[in-house]
């Protein structure tokens, strides 16, 4: 795929994943578990999103053809 196609698909994919994971984290934190019950999941979710952003950077911006 072209570099522009990878960039567009990566932005769409990370955006959808971020909406899902952060929405799930917010739902857990405001529900029965409470803030401290959902806090470990929130930390893991943020770490996973950082890893996804790093992989996006490595594959689209930094990668040399």
PyMOL commands that set and color helices and strands:
alter all, ss='L'
color gray80, all
select helices_A, chain A and resi 3-30+34-61
alter helices_A, ss='H'
color red, helices_A
deselect
rebuild
show_as cartoon
